[in-house]
């Protein structure tokens, strides 16, 4: 039954993007782009907007709850390549959960006088354990509560923007001699993970009213709205707070940005809102990724165990996500997680853009826009990898490991294991 209007569809996209991402990556953007942070958010948003064209065209033609998985399968068939990419998508969402959990811990620590390593790991683990339990007990609570939480997050960000507008010092926004175009682009690519959530609209395509009209509106409207929101947040943050203070409080920079206009009360409110935002984002991502894992498992690209359900809840998928996310979040720092997450989604979006180009006649898409989208995602990923190779080789190693694991797992399990199971069933 189609019961989601265009505003509801836009809220899905906005909710996917304005999750915990902005709370987690603002400080990282400032550390790389400095006064050009607004441009970094714009560059990242432009890549997302170009890719949303591919998603809009694909979603109208291939309406499926599989979303990205379905598009890649349609374009490349059910083979080693598509299976590896689908598994990579599932792993990428584990990174996103880890990013939100680390951000949760960073804001949570501000409420404690003594910040210890043990406290940080407790907060990170709690941020993953509790949402996983909620998903195991009541999946409906997750879906029903998300709209309200999205509204709260957006309203809070608007309050920060409106209250801080009169405190902006234009001199802090001037680019100056230290401006680096490459550094700005790199910053935009590192924070790209804050935009990836628009693709969730594709998973709800079957439920959206008048999809030919409303799906494109939802994709473009949600991305444009979030670009504007992030740029305004960047202006307020950089324009009202000395850069040294933002960098000192890098992991909870957005709370610092609220202090000039709202004082300590504003800091506390934003910190609480960040806990709510990141917690709800983890909740929703576990919900979505467990169902993505279920779809991939039924196709034989993940162990069949992950397709087991209780009360229509893919409980084994949730348990697998819980365990792997705990390991990732407690072993990698925030900077590396942001890089790995952004690189993973840039790679997947590059492949989705390729899928749209391959299917361009079937989906009635403009090939020049698609070629621009392909070029943008490829150059963005290449730029990010080039910079990260010298600045954070560990992140590159983990990212490449994800690709290697996806290919190997799909080859050995997806091909050999399923082939063995088929022959055994045939013999019996």
N, C-alpha and C positions, 0 to 999 in steps of 0.2 A: 504494500500500500504506500503510495506517494503522499507523505504528509509533512514534508519539510519545505517551507517557502524559501525565497531568496535570502531573507534576513537570517533565517535559521542556518542556511548553508554557509553564509558569510561568517556567522558566529563559530561554526566548526573550524573554518580556516584560521580565523583570528585566535580562537582558543588554542589551536595547535601551535601557532607561532608565539603568541604571548603566554607561553607557559612559564617555565623557569629560565628560559634562554636569556632574556634581557637582564635578569638579575645576576646571571652567572658570567656573562661575557663583557659587560660594560667596562669593567676595569681593565680587561685585556685589550680592548679596543683603544682605550686612552693611552695605555703604555706603549702602543705601537704607532698610533696615528696622532697622538697629542691633540693639538688644536683642530686637526682635520678629522676628528672622530665622526663628525656629521657626514663627511664625504665617504668615510669607510662604511657607514650604515647604508648610505645611498648606493654605493657600488654593489654591496651584497644584495640589496633589495632589487637592483636592476637585473642581476642574474636570476633571482627568484621570479621576477615578473616575466622575463623571457621564457623561462621554463614553464611558468603557469599557462602559457599559450599552448604548449604541447599537451599539458594535462587537461586543459579545457577541451581541446579537440578530441583527444583520446577518450575522455570520460563520457562525452556526448555519444560517441559511436559504440564504445564498449562499456556499458554500464554494469559494473560488477563490484561486489564487496571486496574482491581481491585487489582492486586498484592497481597499484604499481606492478604487482606480481602478474596480473592478467595482461597488462599492456606489453610487458616484456615477452611473455609466453606467446601472445598473438603475433608479435613482430619476428621473433627468432625461433619459435617452436619450442617444444618441450624437450630440451637437450641439456648437454653439459654446461653450456654458456648460460642459458636462462636459469637453470637450477642453481648455479654458483652465485649469480646476481641476486636471486631471491633469498638465498641463505645469507648473503652479505647484507641485505636489507634488514633481515631479522637481527643480525649481529649489531648493525648500526643503531638500532633502537635500544639495545643493551647499553651502548655507549651514551646515548641520550639520557637514559635512566641514571646512569652513573654521574653524568654532568649535573643533573638536577639534584642528585643526592649530595654531591660535594658542595654545591651552592647552598643547599639547605643547611649543611653543617657550618659553612662560613657565616651565614646570618645567625644561626643558632648560637654560635660561640660568643656573639656580641652580648648575650644575656648573662655570661659567666665572667667572673673576675679572673679566675685562673684558667687559662687556655692550655690544655695539655693534649698530647698526641692521643691518649686514651679517650679523652672527651670527644675529640674530633671523630674517631672511629666509631664511637658509640652513636653519635648523632648521624653519621653517614649510614650506619647499619639500620638505625631506627627508621630513617627516611625511606628505606626500601622494604623493611620487614612489615611495617604497619600497612602500607598500601597493598602489599601482596596478600596479607591476611584479609583485608577488606574485599579484595577481588575474589578470594576463595570463598568468602561467606556470602557476599551480596554483590553480584556484578551490576544489578539494576541501580544500586546506590551510586555507582561510579558514573553511569550515563546520565542519571537524573540530576546529579549535583553539579555537573560540569558547566551548564549554562549559567547558573548563579555565580559560580566561582569565576568564570570568564568576565562577567559583568563587574564583579568586585575588583578584579585585577586591572581592567581597563579604566574604571572610574578612579582608582588609586593613581594610576599613571597620569591621568588627565589632571587630577588635583595637584600633583607635583609640578606639572607643566604650568598650570594657571598660577599657582601660588609663587612659583619661582621666576616667572617671566620678568617681573620688575627688578629682580636682583641680578640680571645678566649683565656682565661686564663685556662689552664688545671687543675690547682689546685682547681678552683671553681667547676670542674666536678667530683673531687674525692669524693667518698661516705663518708669517714670519720666515726667517732664513732657514730654519730647521725643517721646513716642510719637505717631505719625501713622497713623491707620487707612488713609488714602489712600496714604501712602508704603509701608505694608506690603503693600497689595493690588498696587500698581505693582511692587514688588519681586518679588512672587509671579508676576506675569505676565511679567516680564523673564526670570525663571529657569524659566519653564514649559517651555522647550526641554529641560530635564533630565528631563522626564516623557514626552516625545512617543513614545518607543520602544515603548510597549506595543502600538501598532497593528501591529507586526510579527507578532504572533500571528495576525492575520487572514490573512497571506500563507501561513501554514503550516496553515491550517484543514483542507485536504484530507488532511493526513498525521496528524492527531490522532485517537487512539482515542476512541470514544464521544463524538463532538463535541457532541451536545446537552447532555451533562452536563459534559464537561471544558473546553469552550471558555469558558463563563461562569466556571467556577472559575479558569481560567488568567488571564483578564482581571482579575477582581476580586482574586484572590490576589496577582498580581504588583504591581498598583498599590498595594494596601494595604501590602504588604511594603515597597515602596520609599518610600511616605509615611513609615512608621515609621522606616526607615533614615535618610532625609534629616533628619527631625526630630531624631533622636538625634545625628546628626553636627552639626547646627546648635547643639544644646545644648552639646555638647563644645567646639565651636569658640568660640562666644560666651562660654561660661561659664568657660573656662580661660585664654583669651588676651585681654589688653587690646585694646579695639577699635582703638586707634591702631596697634598692631602688625599687626592683621589688614588694616587699610586700607593700611598701608605696603607690605605684601606681598600686595596685593589679587589679583593674577593667579595667585599660588600659595598662597592662604590655607590650603588644607587641609594642606599640609606644615607650615606654622607651627603649626596646631592640634595636631599630633602632638608638638611639642617639650616642653610642660610635663611630660608623663608619660614620654616616651621619649627626650628630649634630642635631640642632633644626629643620633644614629643613627636615631631615629624620623623626623626631617626628611628624611634621605637615603633611607630606605626608602620613605616616602610619595612623594617626588619620583620615584624609580625606578618605583614602582607607577603613578604618574600617567602617566609616559611609556609604560608598557606598556598602560595602560587606554585612553589617547587613541589610541595607535597601532592597537590592536586594534579600537577603535570606528571609526576611519577605514577600516580593512581591511574590516570588516563592512558599513559604509555604502556603500562603493564597490561591493562585491559585490551588495548589495540594489538600489542605485540603477541599476546597469548593467542589471540584469534588469527593473527597472521601466521603464527607458528602452526596452528591447527590446520590452516589451508595448505601450507607447504608440506606438512606431515601427511595429509591425505593424498597429496600428489607423489609421495614417496621420496621427498627431498630432505626430510627430517625423520628421525625415528618414529615409528608408528605410535610409540608410547605417548608422544606429545599430542596425539589426536584423541586421547581418552577424555571423556567428559563426565561430570556429575552435575545434575540439575542444569544442564546446558552451559556449564562452566568448564573450560579446558584446564582442569586443575593441574595436570602434569606439566603442561606448558608454563603455567604460572610458577610452579616449583622450580622448573629449569631456569626460568628468567630470574627468579629470586637468587638462586645460588650463583649464577654467572655474574649477575649485576653486583652482588656483594663482593665478589673477588675483584672485579674491575674497579669499582668505586673506592675500595680500600687499598688499592695498590698503585694507582696512577694519580698524579696531581691534576689540578684544575686546568692548567694551561695545555697539558698533553691531551686531556680528554676532549677539550674544545677543538683542538687541531684534528684529532682522530675522527670526531663526530662530523666536523665540517667536510673533511676530505672524503669520508664515506658517502655522505649525501651528495656531494658534488659529483662523485663518480657515478652514483646511481642515477642522478638527474641527467648526467651526460648520456647515459645509456637509454634513459627514457626519451630524451630528445632524438637520439638515433632511431629509436623505435617509431617515434612519430614521423620522422623523415621517411623511413622505410614504408610506412603505412599511409603516406601523405595523400595519395589519391583516394583511398578508402575513407579517410577522415576529413577530406576536403580542406586540407591545410595549405597555407602559403609556404612554398619551399624556401623562400628567401628568409622569412622569419625563422623557420626551423634551422636553416644553416647558421643564422646569427646566434640562435640559442645553443646549438652544438658548439660553435666557436667560443661563446662566452663561458660555458661550463668547462670546456677543455682548457682554455687559457687560465681560468680561475683555479682549477685543480693544479695545473702545471706551476703556476706562480706560487701557490701555497706549498707544494712539494719542494720547489727550489729553495724557498726561504727556510723551510723547516729542516731541510737536510743539514744545514750548517748550525741552526739555532737550537734544534731539539731532535736529534737523531733517534732518540728512543721512541718518539711519537711516530716517526716514519717506519721504524722497525715493527711497531705494533700494527700500524695500518696495513703494511705489506703482509704481515702475518695473518691478518683477517682475510685478505684476498687469498692467500695460499691455503688457509684452512678451509675456506669456502669451496675452492676448486677441488682440493683433495677429498674433502668429505663428500661432495657431490659425485666425484668419480668413483670412489670406493663404495660408498653406501648407495648413492642414487643409481649407480649403474650395476656394479657387481652384486651387491646384496639383493637388490630388487630382481635382478636377472636370476639369481640363485633361488629366490622365493618363488618366482614364476615357474621355473623348471621343476621345483619340488612339488608345487601344487599340480602341475601338469602330470607328473609321474604318478601322483596319488590318484 
